[in-house]
């Protein structure tokens, strides 16, 4: 039996309050940066030995890797952004 890819997506993340939107975006950006580094370590963006794109591929591969990371975060990511967001949100409410 075939199932759609949508069946494997995580539940939609609840929308943050308007005053916490910047904190949520920063959490997502941090997860995307982390994922981009992981993808680079896994070999994404590395120039191929045969039929490669030459200098242009080398120069722009980091943009492709970052876009992959952003798309992963947009589709649910690893959950790192939500964990960071919740931890930072709690820290904001703690009196210093």
Secondary structure, 3 states (H helix, E strand, C coil): CCCCHHHHCCCCCCCCCHHHHHHHHHHHHHHHHHHHHHHHHCCCCCCCCCCCCHHHHHHHHHHHHHHHHHHHHHCCCCCHHHHHHHHHHHHHCCCC
